[in-house]
Amino acid sequence: MKCFFVFITLLIAFAVASAPEDAAATLDLEVTESFLTSLISNDVPLSNSSNPQIGGTSLEDSLKPLPNLDGYYRFDVRIGKDSTHIGTLRKGRMFKRMYSALKTCGIAYKDSSIPGFCSDDRPECPDHCRIEQIVYSKDGHWASDSHIALRINFSYFDIKHHPKIQDLGFRIVARIFELMTMQGNNCLFHDFPWTRRTLLCSVADKVELAFPINGGLIQGILDVELTWSKKTGKDTFKCQGNTEGDVDAMMWTDFRDPLSNAMAWPAKQILPFVFCAEDNCFKQDLKIGEPWHEGKGCKTIDWPVGCDPGLTGPSSNPKLNCPPPRR
């Protein structure tokens, strides 16, 4: 780095020596050297050739084509990367327990509240909903003296204009958790003494729906978090891969038509964006009656899965009606 600045200084000195000797053309070498010295002493990088950045975005990312979402409705499904143990809750049982808990915990019941609006700071909503008797291994033995807590960080659906959308939102989230329990890498068999083999599963600790987030007023948000009363083991849940891909396929094939019916939007204009998200993608400054405000530091995806024209290989779903690139 210092050699680089010495080289620049010599170039400037040469320019000064060869420049005309009038006040307008004379370079202040002393000031320039002082400035360069201050840069060196503070280790200020001028560039990073291995990862060039433009305004916090890599040069490679800045050159990628972006989709033209004019006339489309972006429907985000964000799945947390951390895990929560849920024991033997699987498939239909997981759906029923989650759907029931969402209907109990995700609706504000006070007359003065906005219909269906819950957040983690509104006292008219339950602090959390428990699902009891979660099976786990206690020193190698079968035990069920534990529970999972469903916490609603934010729940709002415009049921005044779209009365079907709240229940559909609850069903979508319950189906997402159900689908996680159907992935082999999220479940593990345990051989407890005096009992048959038991399959214990883990799911994502967070899931959020939000739509539309590409313009206009927010019509629906459901941000939920699951925590187990014990300590979940590491590497018991994997979001990227089968979970992410299967949730994405489910959104395209099973829920675009119901969403179209509930929201009176053309199905072909509803674009699911499903991705595994870091924690800061679940923290937004949300206000009813305003457009979407993305959380600070959240890195989302630009294209629906299988639509990015910058990726090689076949689309994950050739029937996708992908948006065109922005010109």
Residue, then its C-alpha position, 0 to 999 in steps of 0.5 A: m500500500k505504501c509503495f503505491f502512494v510513494f509511486i503516486t507521489l513521484l508521479i505528482a512530483f514529475a508533473v510539478a517539475s514539468a508544468p508551466e511555472d505560473a500560479a494556476a498550473t502549479l500543483d501544491l506538492e506539499v499539500t498532496e504529500s500531506f494528504l497521502t501521508s494521512l491516508i497511509s497513517n490511517d490505512v484508508p484503502l482506495s480499492n479492493s481488487s478482489n472484491p471491488q465495491i460501489g456504494g456498499t454493493s459489489l461491482e459484480d452485483s451492480l452489473k447484474p440485470l434487475p427485474n422490471l416488476d411494474g404491474y407485478y405484486r412481489f410476495d416475500v416468504r422469508i425463512g430463518k436459518d436458525s433451528t427450533h426443535i419441535g419433537t414429533l410434530r410432523k406433517g398434518r399434525m404440525f399444520k393443525r397445531m400451527y394453524s390453531a396457534l396462529k388463529t389464537c395468537g395472531i389476531a387482536y381482539k380488542d374492539s379499539s384495535i385495527p382488525g387483525f393487527c398484532s405486534d410484539d408491543r400491543p397488549e391486546c395480543p397474547d404474548h405468545c402461544r404454547i404448544e405443549q408436550i414436545v418430545y425430546s431426548k433427555d440423557g438418552h431417554w424419551a421425555s416430553d416435559s417441554h413446549i414450543a412458544l409461538r410469538i407473533n412479531f407482527s400480524y396485519f392483513d387488510i381484511k376490511h377490503h380482502p376478508k379472506i386473506q388473513d386466514l389464507g396467510f395463517r394457512i400458508v405459514a402453517r403449511i410452510f412449517e409442515l413442509m419443513t418437517m417433511q424434509g429428511n435432513n430436518c429430522l433424525f431417528h432416535d432409539f429410546p429404551w423400551t419404545r419404538r424408533t422415534l423421529l424428531c424434527s427441527v424447523a426454522d425459528k422464523v418465518e415472515l410473509a409480506f406483500p406487496i413489498n415492491g410498491g403501494l400500501i402493504q396488504g399483508i404481513l405475518d412475522v412469527e418466531l418459534t422458540w423451544s423451552k430447551k436448547t435446540g442442537k446445532d445443525t438440526f435444520k437446513c434452510q438452503g436446498n430442499t426446504e427453500g426449493d420445496v417452499d418455493a415450488m409450493m408457493w407457485t403451484d398451490f397458493r398463487d390461485p388462492l392469493s389471486n382469489a383473496m386479493a383480486w389480483p391476476a395470478k400471473q402477476i403474483l410473484p413469490f420470492v422465497f429465500c433463506a434470510e438472516d435475522n435482520c431481514f425480519k426486523q422492519d419499521l412497519k406502519i399500517g397504511e404505508p409502503w414497505h420499509e426494508g430492514k437495515g442491512c437486509k440482503t434480499i434476492d432480486w429475482p424469483v427462484g429460477c428466474d434470474p437470467g444471470l444464472t446458467g442452467p435450466s429454470s427450476n420451474p419452466k412454467l414460471n412467468c418470470p418478469p422481464p429484465r429492466r431496460 
